[in-house]
């Protein structure tokens, strides 16, 4: 019976900062859908706009909640 050994990878993994940088670059360089073409393309555009509204609303409400908790914590201290 032979024994197999697994050698460690020679390529280093990405750091969290590199992952954020890659995600930022992907978001900036990916073109947004346009209101052109057939019904399928228009549906993609509508989903893109609707999703953007939901994501930005959730981010804004989360930040407002965190700010409220911070102010409450500071005022009670």
C-alpha positions as CSV (number, residue, x, y, z in Angstrom):
1,X,0.0,0.0,0.0
2,X,1.4,3.4,-0.9
3,X,1.0,6.5,1.0
4,X,0.0,9.7,-0.7
5,X,1.1,13.0,0.7
6,X,-0.5,16.3,-0.1
7,X,2.0,19.2,-0.5
8,X,0.9,22.6,0.5
9,X,-0.3,25.0,-2.1
10,X,2.4,27.3,-3.5
11,X,0.0,30.1,-4.3
12,X,-0.9,32.2,-1.3
13,X,-4.5,32.8,-0.6
14,X,-6.2,36.2,-0.9
15,X,-6.4,38.4,2.1
16,X,-9.8,39.9,3.1
17,X,-8.5,43.3,1.9
18,X,-7.7,41.8,-1.5
19,X,-11.1,40.2,-1.7
20,X,-12.8,43.6,-1.0
21,X,-10.6,45.3,-3.6
22,X,-11.5,42.6,-6.2
23,X,-15.2,42.9,-5.4
24,X,-15.0,46.7,-5.7
25,X,-13.2,46.4,-9.0
26,X,-15.8,43.9,-10.3
27,X,-18.7,46.2,-9.3
28,X,-17.1,49.3,-10.9
29,X,-16.1,47.6,-14.2
30,X,-19.2,45.5,-14.8
31,X,-21.6,47.5,-17.0
32,X,-25.1,48.1,-15.8
33,X,-28.0,46.7,-17.8
34,X,-29.8,49.2,-20.1
35,X,-33.4,49.7,-20.9
36,X,-33.0,48.5,-24.5
37,X,-33.9,45.3,-26.4
38,X,-36.5,42.7,-25.9
39,X,-38.7,42.0,-22.9
40,X,-36.1,39.8,-21.3
41,X,-33.5,42.6,-21.3
42,X,-36.0,45.0,-19.9
43,X,-36.9,42.5,-17.1
44,X,-33.2,42.2,-16.2
45,X,-33.0,46.0,-16.1
46,X,-36.1,46.2,-13.8
47,X,-34.6,43.5,-11.5
48,X,-31.3,45.4,-11.4
49,X,-33.0,48.7,-10.4
50,X,-35.3,47.0,-7.9
51,X,-32.4,45.0,-6.4
52,X,-30.4,48.2,-6.1
53,X,-33.2,50.0,-4.3
54,X,-33.6,47.1,-1.8
55,X,-29.8,46.8,-1.2
56,X,-29.3,50.5,-0.7
57,X,-32.4,50.7,1.6
58,X,-31.1,47.9,3.8
59,X,-27.7,49.4,4.0
60,X,-29.1,52.8,4.9
61,X,-31.4,51.4,7.5
62,X,-28.6,49.3,9.0
63,X,-26.3,52.3,9.2
64,X,-29.1,54.4,10.8
65,X,-29.7,51.6,13.4
66,X,-26.0,51.3,14.2
67,X,-25.7,55.1,14.6
68,X,-28.8,55.1,16.9
69,X,-27.3,52.3,19.1
70,X,-24.0,54.2,19.2
71,X,-25.8,57.4,20.3
72,X,-27.9,55.6,22.8
73,X,-24.8,53.9,24.3
74,X,-22.9,57.2,24.5
75,X,-25.8,59.1,26.1
76,X,-26.3,56.5,28.8
77,X,-22.7,56.3,29.7
